[in-house]
């Protein structure tokens, strides 16, 4: 696997479904990447806590990092069972200002991660 920030993630040379199928080096690389992304969310004050999800129902390896926000707890409660509802609510109710904020936030995270890459 190699980092490809222009596409926002990794490119695989083979198809896998599970973390268990990764090589030791790939596990280390993914683990380090998750740690950097989580640290970015917390240090940039985007989220105090996150939820990590790795699902095996796809024919591709996916990991989602969901920032937890107070409005999510107030409206839905915490728990994996609410993630689909939270995503649908956010998608259906996002204003243009919300979308612009997400784009700005993604750029902040990208800059943070690019800065981290210089030290690898």
C-alpha positions in Angstrom: 0.0 0.0 0.0 1.2 3.5 -0.6 -0.1 6.8 0.7 -2.0 8.9 -1.9 -3.2 12.1 -0.3 -4.5 13.5 -3.6 -7.2 10.7 -3.5 -7.5 11.0 0.3 -6.3 7.6 1.3 -4.4 4.5 0.2 -4.2 2.5 -3.0 -4.1 -1.2 -2.7 -2.5 -3.6 -5.2 -4.8 -6.4 -4.0 -8.3 -6.8 -2.7 -8.8 -7.6 1.0 -11.8 -7.4 3.3 -10.2 -7.5 6.8 -7.6 -5.9 8.9 -6.4 -9.5 9.6 -5.5 -9.9 5.9 -3.0 -7.1 6.0 0.8 -7.8 6.2 2.6 -6.8 9.4 4.0 -3.7 7.6 0.5 -2.7 6.3 -1.0 -3.1 9.8 1.7 -0.8 11.2 1.2 1.8 8.4 -2.6 1.7 8.8 -2.3 1.9 12.6 0.0 4.9 12.3 -2.3 6.6 9.8 -5.3 6.1 12.1 -3.3 7.5 15.0 -2.3 10.6 13.0 -5.9 11.2 11.8 -7.3 10.8 15.3 -4.6 13.1 16.7 -5.5 15.7 14.0 -9.2 15.6 14.9 -8.4 16.1 18.6 -5.5 18.6 18.3 -7.4 20.7 15.8 -10.4 20.7 18.3 -12.7 19.0 15.7 -13.7 16.2 18.1 -12.8 15.2 21.6 -13.6 11.5 20.9 -13.9 9.3 17.8 -15.5 6.0 16.8 -13.5 3.7 14.5 -15.3 1.2 12.3 -13.9 -1.5 10.1 -16.5 -3.4 8.2 -15.9 -6.7 6.3 -19.1 -6.8 4.2 -17.5 -5.0 1.3 -15.0 -6.6 -1.0 -12.6 -3.8 -0.1 -10.9 -2.9 3.1 -12.5 0.2 4.7 -12.0 2.0 7.9 -14.2 4.9 8.9 -13.2 7.4 11.6 -16.3 9.2 12.9 -15.8 12.3 15.1 -18.3 12.3 18.0 -20.1 15.6 18.6 -22.4 16.7 21.4 -25.4 17.1 19.0 -25.0 13.4 18.1 -25.4 12.3 21.8 -28.3 14.7 22.3 -30.2 13.6 19.2 -29.3 9.9 18.9 -27.2 8.7 21.9 -23.8 7.1 21.6 -23.3 3.7 20.0 -22.5 2.0 16.7 -26.2 1.4 16.1 -26.7 5.1 15.6 -24.0 5.8 13.0 -26.2 5.2 10.0 -28.9 7.4 11.4 -26.4 10.2 12.3 -24.9 10.0 8.7 -28.4 10.2 7.1 -29.4 13.1 9.4 -26.2 15.0 8.7 -26.5 14.4 4.9 -30.2 15.3 4.8 -29.9 18.5 6.9 -26.5 19.9 5.9 -26.7 23.6 4.9 -24.4 25.2 2.3 -22.5 26.7 5.3 -22.2 23.2 6.9 -20.8 21.9 3.6 -18.3 24.8 3.4 -17.2 24.1 7.0 -16.6 20.4 6.2 -14.5 21.4 3.2 -12.5 23.9 5.3 -12.1 21.3 8.1 -10.9 18.6 5.5 -8.3 21.1 4.3 -7.1 21.7 7.9 -6.8 17.9 8.5 -5.0 17.4 5.2 -2.4 20.1 6.1 -2.0 18.5 9.5 -1.4 15.1 8.0 1.0 16.5 5.4 3.0 18.1 8.2 3.1 14.8 10.0 4.3 13.0 6.9 7.5 15.1 6.9 8.5 13.4 10.1 8.0 9.8 9.0 
